[in-house]
Amino acid sequence: MDLTNQSINIYLSDGSVVNIQGNIIEEEYAKLVREGKVDKIEIHLQ
């Protein structure tokens, strides 16, 4: 498994989807997770 090619999809409560290339959720999105404004997080390892 090539762990250098990772991505994260964050599904927000308002219906939008944020795609992050890499394996770090930045502060603005981490805050939304803590506030309960995220419905789902998908982590893709390729």
C-alpha positions in Angstrom: 0.0 0.0 0.0 1.4 3.4 -1.0 0.6 5.7 2.0 1.9 8.8 0.1 -1.3 8.9 -1.9 -4.0 9.5 0.7 -7.1 11.7 0.7 -9.9 12.6 3.1 -13.5 13.5 2.2 -15.4 15.4 4.8 -19.2 15.5 4.3 -20.6 18.6 6.0 -24.1 19.0 7.5 -25.0 21.6 4.9 -24.5 19.0 2.1 -21.1 20.1 0.8 -18.1 17.9 0.5 -14.5 18.9 1.3 -11.7 16.9 -0.3 -8.3 17.1 1.4 -5.2 15.6 -0.4 -3.0 14.1 2.2 -3.6 12.8 5.7 -4.0 15.9 7.9 -7.4 17.6 8.7 -6.6 21.3 9.0 -7.8 23.4 11.9 -10.9 24.9 10.2 -12.3 21.5 9.4 -11.2 19.9 12.7 -13.2 22.7 14.4 -16.3 21.7 12.3 -15.9 18.1 13.4 -15.7 19.1 17.1 -18.8 21.4 16.7 -20.8 18.4 15.2 -21.2 20.0 11.8 -19.7 17.0 10.0 -21.9 14.0 9.0 -19.3 11.7 7.7 -15.5 11.4 7.1 -14.1 9.1 4.4 -10.4 8.2 4.5 -8.9 6.8 1.3 -5.6 4.9 1.4 -4.2 3.9 -2.0 
